[in-house]
Amino acid sequence: MKVFDNMCSGDLEKSATVLNLAGFIEFIDDFGRRSIFSCEPKDFSVIANSERALNVDPKLVSEAVVRLASGSVCSSEEIQYLAKELE
């Protein structure tokens, strides 16, 4: 089991919140810092298209993407592109 620690860093914390709301991860502590994936990578598209994931507030998702792109974490080119499109 791999544990993800968002270090209570704003850019990672917002993304972890979105992933949790969508059903990708489950927090394993009381304050939402550490989490584990609740599915395998092969199931990501099923989770992403689930009713639970589709009910996550689009504004929250947009904020998470922009924070990842502009935060202290080195984000991927895809995240950088999405952030520019959202701003």
HUMO-V950587 format. One record per backbone hydrogen bond with DSSP energy under -1.0 kcal/mol. CO is the residue of the C=O (numbers start at 0). NH is the residue of the N-H. If there is no record, write none. Layout:
# HUMO-V950587
co = (CO CO)
nh = (NH NH)
This chain:
# HUMO-V950587
co = (3 5 8 9 10 11 12 13 14 15 16 17 18 18 23 25 32 33 34 35 39 40 42 43 44 46 49 50 52 56 57 58 59 60 61 62 63 64 65 66 75 76 77 78 79 80 81 82)
nh = (34 8 12 13 14 15 16 17 18 19 20 21 23 24 37 35 5 27 3 25 42 43 46 47 48 49 53 54 55 60 61 62 63 64 65 66 67 68 69 70 79 80 81 82 83 84 85 86)
